[in-house]
Amino acid sequence: MEIKRVPVSIYAEMTPNPKVMKFVSNKLLLQSDSAEFRNIDEAKPSPLATKLFHFPFVKEVFISGNYIAIAKFDIVEWDDVAQEVRVFITEFLQDGGVAVHEEQLAPIQEEKAEQGSGPVLNPEDLGEVEARIVDILEEYIKPAVAQDGGNIAFMAYKDKIVEVQLQGACSGCPSSTMTLKNGILSILQKMLPTLVEDVVAVNG
């Protein structure tokens, strides 16, 4: 019996961050939460990201669920290169290329956490308020942020201030401060009155 491969289709979508384009696939690329690669060395677990870094304009690659958010350097405009990247990703996946070897991600995430540059979340270590904040982020905020090609990770809660890490299109986005203050802060304050005074991004 012949196994029919489902044709891979990819479409490109602008994000609120002009430097980041989101490429959405009709197949799941990553089972776990997300993977962020800021250079070719970090991209070792991801054959797809490694290949994408061969494009001189690719600055960062973020993979989550069924999409890839790519941040570019200012040397080109997306209008000039988006189609080329879309075709490349489509062909890579159509040929059976692996987006991410997920079993190789864990050591890298742990290493980042040890260096203090990545989210380290052990549910047992969370207090009651922290656990509620994580729940709210997961349920109400992550889906909206993912629509824009980004991700948000809880980092810390102290003195009524919530620290988060912005990833993908949200990282360095001109409108991310607005998102933080208007969207995330207002939701947290509404659901946890008197417990949250501010939300800050630890990576810009």
Summary of the structure (lengths in Angstrom):
residues: 204
radius of gyration: 17.7
end to end distance: 53.1
largest distance: 62.6
contacts: 621
relative contact order: 0.15
helix: 37%
strand: 24%
